[in-house]
Amino acid sequence: MAKLDHYRQLVQDLIKQYANLGSASPATEVERQILFDKEHDHYQLVNVGWQNERRVYGCVLHLDLKHDKVWIQHNTTDVEIAEELMAQGVPKEDIVIGFHSPYKRRLTEFAVA
């Protein structure tokens, strides 16, 4: 349980860190929303708003905790989130690249499921 609590904190800190990156321009009314479902271990960073009369909505980062592993479900950042997790002490065996098919996951150095 201590490992899972540690992973929860790491994931939340990582998403908060990315939420604070960048700044909105005057022509932008885009809000970065942090969505934490701590009961079911779903964690997301989402952009919501308007930019130059155009609707902006999209998931930037989505991480889940499943079966004592960190699942990277979606990542539109320029950073390899798995590398960031490993730098914080999460072993490769506990990281699943969820946006890859199960077949492709077998070809990576990370967990399959």
Contacts in CASP RR format, 6 or more apart in sequence:
PFRMAT RR
TARGET T0000
AUTHOR 0000-0000-0000
METHOD contacts of the structure
MODEL  1
MAKLDHYRQLVQDLIKQYANLGSASPATEVERQILFDKEHDHYQLVNVGW
QNERRVYGCVLHLDLKHDKVWIQHNTTDVEIAEELMAQGVPKEDIVIGFH
SPYKRRLTEFAVA
3 68 0 8 1.000
4 65 0 8 1.000
4 68 0 8 1.000
7 65 0 8 1.000
7 68 0 8 1.000
7 70 0 8 1.000
7 90 0 8 1.000
7 94 0 8 1.000
8 38 0 8 1.000
8 41 0 8 1.000
8 65 0 8 1.000
10 70 0 8 1.000
10 85 0 8 1.000
10 88 0 8 1.000
10 90 0 8 1.000
11 43 0 8 1.000
11 63 0 8 1.000
11 65 0 8 1.000
11 70 0 8 1.000
12 36 0 8 1.000
12 43 0 8 1.000
14 61 0 8 1.000
14 63 0 8 1.000
14 81 0 8 1.000
14 84 0 8 1.000
14 85 0 8 1.000
14 88 0 8 1.000
15 34 0 8 1.000
15 36 0 8 1.000
15 43 0 8 1.000
15 44 0 8 1.000
15 45 0 8 1.000
15 61 0 8 1.000
15 63 0 8 1.000
16 34 0 8 1.000
18 45 0 8 1.000
18 60 0 8 1.000
18 61 0 8 1.000
18 77 0 8 1.000
19 32 0 8 1.000
19 34 0 8 1.000
19 45 0 8 1.000
24 30 0 8 1.000
27 51 0 8 1.000
27 52 0 8 1.000
28 50 0 8 1.000
28 51 0 8 1.000
28 52 0 8 1.000
29 49 0 8 1.000
29 50 0 8 1.000
29 51 0 8 1.000
30 47 0 8 1.000
30 48 0 8 1.000
30 49 0 8 1.000
30 50 0 8 1.000
30 51 0 8 1.000
30 56 0 8 1.000
31 47 0 8 1.000
31 48 0 8 1.000
31 49 0 8 1.000
32 45 0 8 1.000
32 46 0 8 1.000
32 47 0 8 1.000
32 60 0 8 1.000
33 45 0 8 1.000
33 46 0 8 1.000
33 47 0 8 1.000
33 48 0 8 1.000
34 44 0 8 1.000
34 45 0 8 1.000
35 42 0 8 1.000
35 43 0 8 1.000
35 44 0 8 1.000
35 45 0 8 1.000
35 46 0 8 1.000
36 42 0 8 1.000
36 43 0 8 1.000
36 44 0 8 1.000
37 43 0 8 1.000
41 64 0 8 1.000
41 65 0 8 1.000
41 66 0 8 1.000
42 62 0 8 1.000
42 64 0 8 1.000
43 62 0 8 1.000
43 63 0 8 1.000
43 64 0 8 1.000
43 65 0 8 1.000
44 59 0 8 1.000
44 60 0 8 1.000
44 61 0 8 1.000
44 62 0 8 1.000
44 63 0 8 1.000
45 59 0 8 1.000
45 60 0 8 1.000
45 61 0 8 1.000
45 62 0 8 1.000
46 57 0 8 1.000
46 58 0 8 1.000
46 59 0 8 1.000
46 60 0 8 1.000
47 56 0 8 1.000
47 57 0 8 1.000
47 58 0 8 1.000
47 60 0 8 1.000
48 56 0 8 1.000
48 57 0 8 1.000
48 58 0 8 1.000
49 55 0 8 1.000
49 56 0 8 1.000
49 57 0 8 1.000
50 56 0 8 1.000
59 74 0 8 1.000
59 76 0 8 1.000
60 76 0 8 1.000
60 77 0 8 1.000
61 74 0 8 1.000
61 75 0 8 1.000
61 76 0 8 1.000
61 77 0 8 1.000
61 81 0 8 1.000
62 72 0 8 1.000
62 73 0 8 1.000
62 74 0 8 1.000
62 75 0 8 1.000
63 70 0 8 1.000
63 71 0 8 1.000
63 72 0 8 1.000
63 73 0 8 1.000
63 81 0 8 1.000
64 70 0 8 1.000
64 71 0 8 1.000
64 73 0 8 1.000
65 71 0 8 1.000
66 96 0 8 1.000
67 113 0 8 1.000
68 94 0 8 1.000
69 94 0 8 1.000
69 95 0 8 1.000
69 96 0 8 1.000
69 111 0 8 1.000
69 113 0 8 1.000
70 85 0 8 1.000
70 90 0 8 1.000
70 94 0 8 1.000
70 95 0 8 1.000
70 96 0 8 1.000
71 96 0 8 1.000
71 98 0 8 1.000
72 81 0 8 1.000
72 82 0 8 1.000
72 95 0 8 1.000
72 96 0 8 1.000
72 97 0 8 1.000
72 98 0 8 1.000
72 99 0 8 1.000
73 98 0 8 1.000
73 99 0 8 1.000
74 99 0 8 1.000
75 81 0 8 1.000
75 99 0 8 1.000
82 92 0 8 1.000
82 95 0 8 1.000
82 97 0 8 1.000
82 110 0 8 1.000
85 95 0 8 1.000
86 92 0 8 1.000
86 95 0 8 1.000
92 109 0 8 1.000
92 110 0 8 1.000
92 111 0 8 1.000
93 110 0 8 1.000
93 111 0 8 1.000
94 111 0 8 1.000
95 110 0 8 1.000
95 111 0 8 1.000
96 105 0 8 1.000
96 110 0 8 1.000
96 111 0 8 1.000
96 112 0 8 1.000
96 113 0 8 1.000
97 104 0 8 1.000
97 105 0 8 1.000
97 108 0 8 1.000
97 110 0 8 1.000
98 105 0 8 1.000
100 108 0 8 1.000
102 112 0 8 1.000
102 113 0 8 1.000
105 111 0 8 1.000
105 112 0 8 1.000
105 113 0 8 1.000
106 112 0 8 1.000
END
